[in-house]
Structures are given as C-alpha cells and as structure tokens.
Amino acid sequence: MTTKLPLTIGLVLAGGQAQRMGGGDKAAIEIGGQTILARVLARLRPASAQTVLNANGDPQRFAAYGLPVIADSVKDFAGPLAGILAGLDWTARNYPAIEWMVSAPGDCPFLPEDFVARLHAVREEQDKKLACAQSGDWRHPVAGLWHVGLRDDLRHALVVEDLRKIEIWTARHGIAIATWPDKPVDPFFNVNTPEDVAQAEKLAAQ
C-alpha cells in the first residue's frame, strides 16, 4: 500500500434532492450525535489537501463547516456526474498541480478510515485513472477516486452525449475496484429514508 498519498482534493457530494426524505439536506441529519456531513469530513479531511462540498441552492446553509461550496456546472440536476465534474473543474482552477480528487456521498455516515488510502493503492496497483469502492456485492460508483485530467472527457459525455450513468462513463476508461467487507456494518451504508436513519442510529450505537 502507498505509504505517502498523492495530494488529493476531497469532494463531498451533498447536492442530492433527498426526495425520499421529503426534501432537505441528508448531510444535515444527525447520526450518533453528529451530522452525517461531519462524519464524512472526519474521514476525508486527514487524507485531503483541501475538502470541498458540492451542493446546489443557498451555500450559506453549510457556512458552519467553513468549506468552499461549489454548485453543479451542468444544470437541471444532471446527477452525481455533474457534481464530480464541478469538483474536477474546481480542482483544476484552484490547485492546478493536484492530479487527484476523491469523492464521497454526503449520506454515508460510516465511511471507512482507510477510504482514500485504499482507493489510491488499488488504482496504483492496476495503473488506472479511476477507482471506486465496493462493499460485499455492491459497487459504489460515487465513492471514488478521479484523475483531474479526465474532466474534459466527462464534460463531453455530460453535455454532448447527455450521459448520466456513472458506470458507463468509467467503464470507457477502466476502473480499479477497492473492496471492503459489508459485515458487521456496511461502511457505505447510505441514508435515503426515515427508516435508514433509524437503522443508522442503531448501527452507530454498536
């Protein structure tokens, strides 16, 4: 495993519409006394040169976190790929020497401590420019590592091809998969419904 990680920007995708929760920000939900966003940041910040949030709407609702908030550059809620593109473009503008960005969904309260390190290790082993997480039999395409140099290709896919499926685009470039066990707790358990909130509270108590 890589002992010293390459400089990496951490992006939290907090721009979902939370329709199954009745609207609002899933990242603001508290699990075990902490917001999900605070829990995600606790995992990303130690491994990131800078952490940013991708969210649409009023950025002031995240002011307490003191982080840059970037909106999708592709409008009409084009899905998580639009957030990834916004993060890659922001990285290229603000940190042109940094080649890597890691993304994490803003609704995963149990992100593993070795999340960024393991993604870098697997993409290095397989010589890929993309990597994503898998727990058990489930792949998590937005929990991933992205090479900034792919942003123009991603923009073309989104704007010209109207592509929305992450795994179709990543398959074109080849992607390394980093695996984690999904027991006793799936580290990529995501909160989509009120029932998920209750389940997450139980898991956090363990």
Secondary structure, 3 states (H helix, E strand, C coil): CCCCCCCEEEEEECCCCCHHHCCCCHHHCEECCEEHHHHHHHHHHHHCCEEEEECCCCHHHHHHHCCCEECCCCCCCCCHHHHHHHHHHHHHHHCCCCCEEEEEECCCCCCCCCHHHHHHHHHHHHCCCEEEEEECCEEEEEEEEEEHHHHHHHHHHHHHCCCCCHHHHHHHHCCEEEEECCCCCCCCCCCCCHHHHHHHHHHHHC
